[in-house]
Amino acid sequence: MTHPHRRRARGILAALAVTACLGTATAAAAPAAPTPPTPPAPGTFPTARPHPSVSAACSAAYRITKKLDGGASWDMCWRYSTDAGLILDRVTYQPPGGAPVKVLTTARLAQIHVPYDDGGAEYDDLTGAGFGWGLQDLKPAECPGGTLSSVKVPEVGTVKGLCTTTRARGHAYRMASDSGSGVYQAQAKDLLVYTVNKVGWYEYISEWRFAADGTIGANVGATGSLSPVDYNATDGRGWPIGKEARGYATSHAHNVFWKLDFGLDGGKDRIEQYDSTVTAPVGDGGPTVKTKRTAVTKELAGDAKNMRWWRVVSGTGKNADGHARSYEIVPGHTDTHAGRGFTKHDVYFTQSRACEQYASNNIGNCPANAGDSVDKWVNGETLAKPTVWVNIGFHHIARDEDQQPMPVHWQGFQLAPRDVTAMNPLTPPDLASQNGQPDSRS
């Protein structure tokens, strides 16, 4: 059985001569077309000014910098790839009143793998279905309060496809005083950077969210339309859509991979895994919990489980308390897909290699014996310079409400700062002295 689910994307691919170093062409590079597209318009956030201590690593047209409520700021460069889509480089966080902290060297999508439940179709949307060429032209209403930047897409032209804006997310914190009626609270806004890419009937919103407290969120939202040519499933492989049970939309998975290179504080990173074990209570006592730290020194294909987590630790940087700065990987809900070796695990830590660019159907020009998926690259090598791969899956069993158009369904993860600052970077001045020992009267 064949699925023409991606027919339009394949038509694009057939019409293009795809050539690239590392399997991709980027917006910063000259396009292969005889007549180069119009250069992009400046893409910085309005009124944003770079902090003088952050070195400019890209031109103004490819720089995003924003100071958020509370005084924290983010600074980064962007570029665009015809395979990976939006790529963020040199992502730096500056807490209020503090020095800039280098967080990510590079962050981007690494694959959207879509296998159908009937085994009749399987797609690698980034490297096999024209993801990058499907960048959508966004209207001002799709970027409320923000800036739409032009993106130069090789072989396509200039697309107003990058939105940079802020969005409210509710409480940053709230604490009522134990003495008196005072309340410490703050409402937060996050910096959002996103694009929309069309692949066949689906449209993917690739969103990066940066919070004033140093948290980073990575999310992909799938919307668009159910493929009208895939209403041919049977019970157990799909779901009836429409009147009675005449058409079954074929169920499928969206296995989304991200690739992260940290470079915390510009130095060498290390990986640590933490596991907590709960022991049942004995006698009149309560249950006990013990947490074990394991240094991940070799490449690892990791599986998420209850009370397990990982962090990326700076090899050089420490906060004001003398604690090593780190970022914790916080996966969102995931449906781990066991159908392929590379989808069986939730995180991968591999030794950084220039050719290892995509989690499956890798087009990074690795040697033939290296394999073309991330699971093949986990072979016991020492992690001197780790690359982090995060896999979040969604098993899409369609429903009547998925038409028409389909509501956005999100999948993603967070990077939570752990000891990046000595206290909450948004701590109000009245509480700034309470590091390590809160005042019981506050």
C-alpha positions as CSV (number, residue, x, y, z in Angstrom):
1,M,0.0,0.0,0.0
2,T,1.3,3.5,-0.8
3,H,0.4,6.7,0.8
4,P,0.4,9.9,-1.3
5,H,0.3,11.8,2.0
6,R,3.5,13.7,1.0
7,R,2.9,14.0,-2.7
8,R,3.2,17.8,-2.8
9,A,6.5,17.7,-0.8
10,R,7.9,15.1,-3.1
11,G,7.0,17.2,-6.1
12,I,9.1,20.0,-4.6
13,L,12.0,17.7,-4.1
14,A,11.8,16.4,-7.6
15,A,12.0,19.9,-8.9
16,L,15.1,20.9,-6.9
17,A,18.7,20.0,-7.2
18,V,19.7,19.5,-3.6
19,T,23.4,20.0,-2.9
20,A,24.8,21.0,0.4
21,C,27.8,20.7,2.8
22,L,26.6,18.6,5.8
23,G,23.5,17.8,3.7
24,T,22.0,21.3,3.9
25,A,21.9,24.7,2.3
26,T,21.6,27.6,4.8
27,A,20.2,31.1,4.4
28,A,23.6,32.5,5.2
29,A,25.2,30.8,2.3
30,A,24.8,31.7,-1.3
31,P,21.9,29.8,-2.9
32,A,22.4,27.4,-5.8
33,A,19.9,29.2,-8.0
34,P,21.3,31.3,-10.9
35,T,19.7,34.4,-9.6
36,P,20.0,34.8,-5.8
37,P,16.8,35.7,-3.9
38,T,16.4,39.2,-2.4
39,P,18.5,39.5,0.8
40,P,16.5,39.2,4.0
41,A,15.3,42.3,5.9
42,P,16.7,42.9,9.4
43,G,15.4,40.4,11.9
44,T,16.1,41.9,15.3
45,F,13.4,42.4,17.8
46,P,12.1,46.0,17.9
47,T,13.9,48.3,20.4
48,A,16.2,45.5,21.4
49,R,19.8,46.5,22.1
50,P,22.7,44.0,22.5
51,H,24.5,44.1,25.8
52,P,28.0,45.4,25.2
53,S,29.7,42.5,26.9
54,V,28.1,40.0,24.4
55,S,30.3,39.8,21.3
56,A,28.4,40.2,18.1
57,A,28.7,36.9,16.3
58,C,26.4,37.6,13.4
59,S,25.1,40.6,11.5
60,A,22.0,42.6,12.7
61,A,19.9,40.9,10.1
62,Y,20.5,37.5,11.8
63,R,20.5,38.6,15.4
64,I,17.8,38.4,18.0
65,T,18.2,40.2,21.3
66,K,15.6,41.0,23.9
67,K,15.4,42.3,27.4
68,L,12.4,40.8,29.3
69,D,10.4,42.1,32.3
70,G,12.5,41.8,35.4
71,G,15.7,42.7,33.6
72,A,16.9,39.4,32.2
73,S,17.9,39.3,28.5
74,W,18.5,36.8,25.7
75,D,20.9,37.1,22.8
76,M,21.3,34.7,19.8
77,C,21.9,34.4,16.1
78,W,19.6,32.7,13.6
79,R,20.0,31.1,10.3
80,Y,17.9,28.9,8.0
81,S,18.5,25.5,6.5
82,T,16.6,23.8,3.6
83,D,16.6,20.6,5.7
84,A,16.5,21.5,9.4
85,G,14.6,24.8,9.0
86,L,15.3,27.4,11.7
87,I,18.7,27.1,13.5
88,L,19.7,29.1,16.6
89,D,23.4,29.7,17.3
90,R,25.3,31.3,20.3
91,V,22.3,31.4,22.6
92,T,23.3,33.5,25.6
93,Y,21.3,34.3,28.8
94,Q,22.0,37.3,31.0
95,P,20.3,37.4,34.4
96,P,19.4,40.7,35.9
97,G,22.5,42.5,37.0
98,G,24.7,39.6,36.1
99,A,27.2,38.7,33.4
100,P,26.1,36.9,30.2
101,V,26.1,33.1,30.4
102,K,26.7,31.2,27.2
103,V,24.2,28.4,27.1
104,L,23.8,26.8,23.6
105,T,26.3,26.8,20.8
106,T,23.6,25.5,18.4
107,A,20.0,24.3,18.7
108,R,17.7,23.0,16.0
109,L,15.4,20.2,14.9
110,A,17.1,17.0,13.9
111,Q,14.2,15.0,12.4
112,I,10.4,14.6,12.3
113,H,9.9,10.9,11.6
114,V,6.4,9.8,10.6
115,P,5.7,6.1,10.4
116,Y,2.1,4.9,9.6
117,D,0.5,2.2,11.7
118,D,-0.2,-0.1,8.8
119,G,3.5,-0.2,7.8
120,G,2.7,1.1,4.3
121,A,4.4,4.5,4.6
122,E,7.2,6.0,6.6
123,Y,8.7,9.5,6.2
124,D,11.6,11.6,7.4
125,D,10.1,15.0,7.0
126,L,13.3,17.0,7.4
127,T,15.7,15.1,5.1
128,G,13.2,13.3,2.8
129,A,10.0,15.4,2.4
130,G,11.0,19.0,1.8
131,F,10.6,20.5,5.2
132,G,12.9,23.4,4.7
133,W,11.4,24.4,1.4
134,G,7.9,24.5,2.9
135,L,8.6,27.6,5.0
136,Q,5.3,29.6,5.2
137,D,4.8,33.3,4.6
138,L,3.3,34.5,7.9
139,K,0.8,37.4,8.3
140,P,1.1,40.1,11.0
141,A,-1.8,38.6,12.9
142,E,0.3,35.3,13.3
143,C,3.0,37.3,15.1
144,P,1.1,39.5,17.5
145,G,3.1,42.3,19.0
146,G,6.3,41.1,17.3
147,T,8.5,41.3,14.2
148,L,8.3,39.2,11.0
149,S,11.7,38.7,9.5
150,S,12.4,37.7,5.9
151,V,14.2,34.4,5.3
152,K,16.1,33.7,2.2
153,V,15.2,30.1,1.2
154,P,17.6,28.8,-1.5
155,E,15.8,27.9,-4.8
156,V,12.5,29.4,-3.4
157,G,13.1,33.1,-2.7
158,T,12.5,35.4,0.2
159,V,9.7,34.4,2.7
160,K,8.5,36.5,5.6
161,G,8.6,33.4,7.8
162,L,10.4,34.1,11.1
163,C,8.3,35.5,14.0
164,T,10.0,37.1,17.1
165,T,7.6,38.2,19.8
166,T,6.8,38.0,23.5
167,R,3.9,36.2,25.1
168,A,2.5,36.3,28.6
169,R,2.6,33.0,30.6
170,G,1.1,34.0,33.9
171,H,2.9,33.9,37.3
172,A,6.7,33.9,37.3
173,Y,6.4,33.4,41.1
174,R,4.0,34.2,44.0
175,M,4.8,34.2,47.8
176,A,2.5,35.5,50.5
177,S,4.2,36.9,53.6
178,D,3.7,34.9,56.8
179,S,3.7,38.2,58.7
180,G,1.3,40.8,57.5
181,S,-0.7,40.9,54.2
182,G,2.1,41.4,51.7
183,V,2.4,39.3,48.6
184,Y,5.5,39.0,46.4
185,Q,4.3,38.1,42.8
186,A,5.3,38.8,39.3
187,Q,3.7,38.2,35.9
188,A,6.0,36.9,33.2
189,K,6.5,37.3,29.5
190,D,8.6,34.9,27.4
191,L,10.5,35.6,24.2
192,L,9.2,33.4,21.4
193,V,10.9,32.6,18.1
194,Y,9.1,30.4,15.6
195,T,8.5,29.4,12.0
196,V,5.8,27.4,10.3
197,N,6.8,24.7,7.7
198,K,4.4,22.9,5.4
199,V,5.0,19.2,4.6
200,G,2.3,17.6,2.6
201,W,-1.0,18.1,4.4
202,Y,0.7,18.9,7.7
203,E,2.0,22.2,9.0
204,Y,4.6,22.3,11.7
205,I,5.0,25.2,14.1
206,S,8.7,25.1,15.3
207,E,8.8,27.2,18.5
208,W,11.6,28.2,20.8
209,R,10.6,29.9,24.1
210,F,13.0,31.8,26.3
211,A,11.9,32.8,29.9
212,A,13.3,35.5,32.1
213,D,14.4,32.9,34.7
214,G,16.7,31.2,32.2
215,T,14.4,28.4,31.1
216,I,14.3,27.4,27.5
217,G,11.3,25.6,25.9
218,A,11.4,23.7,22.6
219,N,8.1,22.7,21.0
220,V,6.7,21.5,17.7
221,G,3.0,22.0,17.1
222,A,1.4,19.9,14.3
223,T,-1.6,21.4,12.5
224,G,-3.0,21.7,9.0
225,S,-5.1,18.8,7.8
226,L,-5.5,15.1,8.0
227,S,-4.4,13.5,4.8
228,P,-7.7,13.0,2.8
229,V,-6.1,10.1,0.8
230,D,-5.3,8.1,4.0
231,Y,-8.9,7.2,5.0
232,N,-8.3,3.6,4.2
233,A,-7.3,2.0,7.5
234,T,-9.1,-0.8,9.3
235,D,-10.2,-1.1,12.9
236,G,-7.1,-1.1,15.1
237,R,-5.0,0.8,12.5
238,G,-7.1,3.9,12.4
239,W,-10.2,5.7,13.6
240,P,-13.5,6.4,11.9
241,I,-13.9,10.0,10.8
242,G,-17.1,11.3,9.4
243,K,-20.6,9.7,9.5
244,E,-20.7,6.2,10.9
245,A,-17.7,4.1,10.1
246,R,-17.2,4.5,6.4
247,G,-13.7,6.1,6.5
248,Y,-10.9,5.3,8.8
249,A,-8.1,7.9,9.1
250,T,-4.8,5.9,9.3
251,S,-3.1,6.3,12.7
252,H,0.6,7.3,12.6
253,A,3.4,8.7,14.8
254,H,5.3,12.0,14.9
255,N,8.7,11.3,16.4
256,V,10.3,14.7,16.7
257,F,14.1,14.9,17.4
258,W,16.1,18.0,18.5
259,K,19.9,18.4,18.4
260,L,21.6,20.5,21.0
261,D,25.2,21.5,21.4
262,F,25.6,23.3,24.7
263,G,29.1,24.9,25.3
264,L,28.0,26.2,28.7
265,D,30.2,29.1,29.7
266,G,32.2,28.4,26.5
267,G,33.9,25.5,28.1
268,K,33.8,21.7,28.2
269,D,30.5,20.1,29.2
270,R,29.8,16.9,31.0
271,I,26.6,14.8,31.4
272,E,25.2,13.4,34.6
273,Q,22.2,11.1,35.2
274,Y,20.2,11.1,38.4
275,D,18.0,8.2,39.7
276,S,15.9,8.3,42.8
277,T,14.8,5.1,44.6
278,V,11.7,5.1,46.9
279,T,11.7,2.6,49.8
280,A,8.5,1.6,51.5
281,P,8.0,2.8,55.1
282,V,9.1,0.6,58.0
283,G,7.1,0.7,61.2
284,D,5.9,4.1,62.0
285,G,8.3,5.9,59.7
286,G,7.6,7.4,56.3
287,P,8.9,6.2,53.0
288,T,12.5,7.1,52.2
289,V,14.0,8.3,49.0
290,K,17.7,8.1,48.0
291,T,19.1,9.8,44.8
292,K,22.1,8.5,43.0
293,R,24.3,10.5,40.6
294,T,26.0,8.7,37.7
295,A,28.6,10.4,35.6
296,V,27.8,9.7,31.9
297,T,31.3,9.5,30.5
298,K,30.6,7.3,27.5
299,E,28.0,7.7,24.7
300,L,24.6,6.7,25.9
301,A,21.1,5.9,24.5
302,G,19.0,6.9,27.5
303,D,15.5,5.9,28.5
304,A,13.2,8.1,30.6
305,K,11.7,6.5,33.6
306,N,10.1,7.5,36.9
307,M,12.4,9.8,39.0
308,R,15.2,9.8,36.4
309,W,16.7,12.9,34.9
310,W,19.8,14.2,33.2
311,R,21.7,17.5,33.3
312,V,24.4,19.1,31.2
313,V,27.1,20.5,33.5
314,S,29.5,23.3,32.7
315,G,33.2,22.3,32.9
316,T,34.3,25.8,33.8
317,G,31.5,28.1,35.0
318,K,30.1,28.4,38.6
319,N,27.5,30.6,40.1
320,A,28.1,33.0,43.0
321,D,27.7,30.1,45.5
322,G,30.5,28.2,43.9
323,H,28.1,25.6,42.4
324,A,28.7,24.3,38.8
325,R,26.2,25.8,36.4
326,S,24.0,23.2,34.5
327,Y,20.8,22.8,32.6
328,E,18.4,19.9,33.3
329,I,16.7,18.2,30.4
330,V,12.9,18.1,31.2
331,P,11.1,16.0,28.6
332,G,7.4,16.6,28.0
333,H,4.9,13.7,27.5
334,T,6.2,11.2,25.0
335,D,4.9,8.1,23.2
336,T,8.2,6.2,22.7
337,H,7.9,4.4,19.4
338,A,9.6,0.9,19.4
339,G,9.5,0.4,15.6
340,R,13.0,1.6,14.8
341,G,16.3,1.6,16.6
342,F,16.6,5.3,16.7
343,T,13.0,5.8,18.1
344,K,13.4,3.3,20.9
345,H,15.2,5.8,23.3
346,D,14.3,9.2,24.6
347,V,17.7,10.9,24.8
348,Y,21.0,10.2,23.2
349,F,24.4,11.6,24.2
350,T,27.0,11.3,21.4
351,Q,30.5,12.5,20.9
352,S,30.1,15.6,18.6
353,R,30.8,15.0,15.0
354,A,30.3,17.4,12.1
355,C,28.7,14.8,9.9
356,E,26.2,13.6,12.5
357,Q,23.4,16.0,11.8
358,Y,20.1,14.2,11.6
359,A,18.6,11.5,13.9
360,S,17.5,9.4,10.9
361,N,18.1,9.4,7.2
362,N,21.2,11.4,8.0
363,I,22.6,13.3,5.0
364,G,25.6,14.7,6.8
365,N,28.1,12.8,4.7
366,C,29.4,10.4,7.3
367,P,31.4,7.4,6.2
368,A,29.4,4.5,4.9
369,N,30.1,2.3,7.9
370,A,29.0,4.9,10.4
371,G,25.2,4.3,9.9
372,D,22.7,7.0,9.1
373,S,20.8,7.3,12.4
374,V,21.6,8.4,15.9
375,D,21.4,5.0,17.5
376,K,24.3,3.8,15.3
377,W,26.5,6.5,16.7
378,V,26.3,5.3,20.3
379,N,29.2,2.9,20.4
380,G,31.0,3.5,23.7
381,E,33.1,6.5,22.6
382,T,34.3,8.9,25.4
383,L,32.1,12.0,25.7
384,A,34.8,14.7,25.4
385,K,32.4,17.1,23.6
386,P,28.8,15.8,24.0
387,T,25.9,16.4,21.6
388,V,22.5,16.0,23.1
389,W,19.6,14.5,21.1
390,V,16.0,14.6,22.5
391,N,13.2,12.4,21.1
392,I,9.6,13.3,21.9
393,G,7.0,11.1,20.3
394,F,3.2,11.5,19.7
395,H,1.0,8.6,18.5
396,H,-1.6,10.4,16.5
397,I,-4.9,8.4,16.5
398,A,-7.2,10.9,14.7
399,R,-10.5,12.1,16.1
400,D,-13.5,13.9,14.6
401,E,-12.3,17.2,16.1
402,D,-9.1,17.0,14.0
403,Q,-11.1,18.4,11.1
404,Q,-11.1,21.0,9.7
405,P,-8.5,22.5,10.1
406,M,-6.7,20.4,12.7
407,P,-6.2,21.9,16.1
408,V,-2.5,22.2,17.1
409,H,-1.1,19.3,19.0
410,W,2.2,20.1,20.8
411,Q,5.1,18.0,21.8
412,G,8.4,19.2,23.3
413,F,10.7,19.6,26.3
414,Q,12.3,22.2,28.5
415,L,15.9,23.0,29.5
416,A,15.7,24.1,33.1
417,P,18.5,26.1,34.6
418,R,20.0,24.3,37.6
419,D,22.4,26.5,39.7
420,V,23.0,28.9,36.8
421,T,22.4,31.7,39.3
422,A,22.7,31.6,43.1
423,M,19.1,32.5,43.7
424,N,16.0,32.9,41.6
425,P,17.2,35.5,39.1
426,L,13.9,37.4,39.5
427,T,14.1,37.6,43.3
428,P,12.8,40.9,44.5
429,P,15.3,43.1,46.3
430,D,13.6,42.7,49.7
431,L,14.4,39.0,49.6
432,A,17.9,39.1,48.1
433,S,19.6,38.5,51.4
434,Q,17.9,35.2,52.0
435,N,20.2,32.9,50.1
436,G,20.5,29.5,51.7
437,Q,18.4,30.4,54.8
438,P,14.9,31.9,54.2
439,D,13.7,34.4,56.8
440,S,10.7,32.8,58.6
441,R,9.1,36.2,59.0
442,S,8.9,36.9,55.2
